[in-house]
Amino acid sequence: MGRYLDTLVMGRVVGDVIDGFVPSVKMNVIYNSNKQVSNGHEFMPSSIVSMPRVTIGGMDLRSAYTLIMTDPDAPSPSDPYLREHLHWIVTDIPGTTDVTFGKEIVGYEAPRPVIGIHRYVFILFQQMRGRNTVRSPSSRDQFCTRDFAEDNGLGLPVAALYFNAQRETAARRR
């Protein structure tokens, strides 16, 4: 787990988006059936247009989880004044299942980086107050994962992953 956290710290996910935490749940994020998200790896925007499959471990089916996907580098890494831009929220996900069993409260928005290399972060929280307790945020822009977690009684994350993406030029698509 040390290396896992080190990559989140080096990628400034811990610090910019979330506070340090102890991972306690396994989460897998897979795009297009075979492209697994690993911390710091790069994806082409054309390969992440469709919603990924996200599976979570967890303790049992009675536990409920919230998944957040956010871009802390919007609109550009050198001037992220929209930090963070919210891409997706799914709540009430039972443990040991995947997001299709949860309730999507903010629909999936495919990443479309325009300037620079952006980080796209998946954060998983255990819902401490039970099901149907997480409220939808008022906006996608200037979203704050920390504030959202505090307002909804989510506590610290139980898992997190991130990938990088940048605008595809015609040469990169070939």
C-alpha positions in Angstrom: 0.0 0.0 0.0 3.0 2.3 0.5 3.7 2.6 -3.2 0.0 3.1 -4.0 -0.1 6.1 -1.6 3.3 7.4 -2.9 1.9 7.7 -6.4 -1.1 9.7 -5.1 1.3 12.0 -3.2 3.7 12.4 -6.1 0.8 13.1 -8.5 -0.5 15.7 -5.9 -3.8 14.0 -5.6 -3.2 13.9 -1.9 -2.9 17.6 -1.2 -4.8 19.1 -4.2 -7.9 17.0 -3.9 -7.9 14.8 -0.8 -6.1 14.5 2.5 -3.9 11.6 3.4 -5.8 8.4 4.1 -5.4 4.7 4.7 -6.8 2.7 1.7 -9.1 0.0 3.0 -11.2 -1.0 -0.1 -10.1 -2.3 -3.5 -11.4 -0.3 -6.4 -10.8 -1.1 -10.1 -11.6 1.3 -12.9 -11.7 -0.1 -16.5 -12.4 1.8 -19.7 -13.6 0.0 -22.9 -13.4 -3.4 -21.3 -9.6 -3.7 -21.2 -8.0 -0.4 -20.3 -7.4 -0.4 -16.5 -6.7 2.8 -14.7 -3.4 2.9 -12.8 -2.1 5.9 -10.9 -0.4 8.3 -13.3 -0.9 6.5 -16.5 -2.0 8.4 -19.6 -5.2 7.8 -21.5 -6.2 9.3 -24.9 -9.4 11.3 -24.6 -10.9 9.2 -27.4 -10.5 6.1 -25.3 -12.4 7.5 -22.2 -15.5 8.9 -23.9 -17.8 6.1 -22.4 -18.4 5.7 -18.7 -15.9 3.2 -17.2 -16.8 0.1 -15.3 -15.9 0.6 -11.6 -15.9 -2.3 -9.3 -15.4 -2.0 -5.5 -14.5 -4.5 -2.8 -15.9 -3.4 0.5 -17.0 -5.4 3.5 -20.4 -6.6 2.4 -23.5 -5.7 0.5 -24.9 -3.7 3.5 -22.1 -1.1 3.2 -22.8 1.8 0.9 -20.2 3.8 -1.0 -20.0 7.1 -3.0 -17.8 7.4 -6.1 -16.6 10.9 -7.2 -14.7 11.6 -10.5 -13.1 15.1 -10.6 -10.6 17.1 -12.6 -8.4 19.3 -10.3 -6.7 20.9 -13.3 -9.6 22.7 -15.0 -9.4 24.6 -17.3 -5.6 24.3 -17.4 -3.0 22.9 -15.0 -1.1 26.3 -15.0 -4.3 28.2 -14.1 -6.8 25.8 -12.5 -9.3 28.5 -11.4 -12.3 26.1 -11.9 -10.7 23.6 -9.5 -12.2 21.1 -9.3 -14.4 20.3 -12.2 -16.8 17.5 -11.3 -17.2 14.7 -13.9 -19.4 12.1 -12.1 -21.0 11.1 -8.8 -22.6 7.7 -8.0 -23.9 7.1 -4.5 -25.4 4.1 -2.6 -23.1 1.6 -4.2 -23.3 -1.7 -2.3 -20.0 -3.2 -1.3 -18.6 -6.0 -3.4 -20.5 -4.8 -6.5 -20.0 -2.1 -9.2 -21.4 1.3 -9.9 -24.3 0.0 -11.9 -25.9 -1.0 -8.6 -25.6 2.6 -7.3 -27.5 5.8 -7.9 -26.0 8.3 -10.3 -26.7 11.8 -8.9 -24.3 13.6 -11.4 -24.1 12.0 -14.8 -20.8 11.0 -16.4 -19.1 13.7 -18.4 -16.3 12.5 -20.6 -12.9 14.3 -20.0 -12.1 16.8 -22.7 -8.8 18.5 -21.8 -8.0 21.5 -23.9 -4.7 22.8 -22.5 -2.0 20.8 -20.7 -2.0 17.5 -19.0 -4.9 17.0 -16.7 -5.4 14.6 -13.8 -8.7 12.8 -13.5 -9.3 11.4 -10.1 -11.7 8.7 -8.8 -12.3 8.9 -5.1 -14.3 6.3 -3.2 -15.9 7.1 0.2 -17.8 4.8 2.5 -21.2 6.4 3.4 -21.2 6.5 7.2 -24.8 7.7 7.5 -26.2 4.9 5.4 -28.1 5.0 2.1 -30.0 8.0 0.5 -28.0 10.5 2.6 -25.7 12.1 0.0 -27.0 15.2 -1.7 -26.2 16.4 -5.2 -23.9 19.4 -5.5 -25.1 22.7 -6.9 -22.4 22.9 -9.7 -19.8 20.9 -11.6 -17.3 23.8 -11.5 -15.4 24.9 -8.4 -16.4 21.6 -6.8 -14.4 20.7 -3.7 -14.2 17.0 -2.8 -13.1 17.8 0.7 -16.1 20.1 1.4 -18.5 17.7 -0.3 -17.3 14.8 1.8 -17.6 16.9 5.0 -21.1 18.2 4.1 -22.3 14.7 3.5 -20.6 13.0 6.4 -18.3 10.8 4.2 -15.1 11.2 6.2 -11.8 10.3 4.5 -11.6 8.3 1.3 -11.3 4.5 1.4 -9.7 4.3 -2.1 -8.5 6.6 -4.9 -7.1 6.3 -8.4 -6.1 8.8 -11.0 -5.0 9.0 -14.6 -3.6 11.7 -16.9 -5.0 12.9 -20.2 -4.2 15.7 -22.7 -5.7 17.0 -25.8 -5.3 14.7 -28.8 -3.8 16.3 -31.9 -4.2 14.7 -35.3 -0.7 13.3 -35.0 -1.4 11.6 -31.7 -4.6 9.9 -33.0 -2.7 8.0 -35.7 
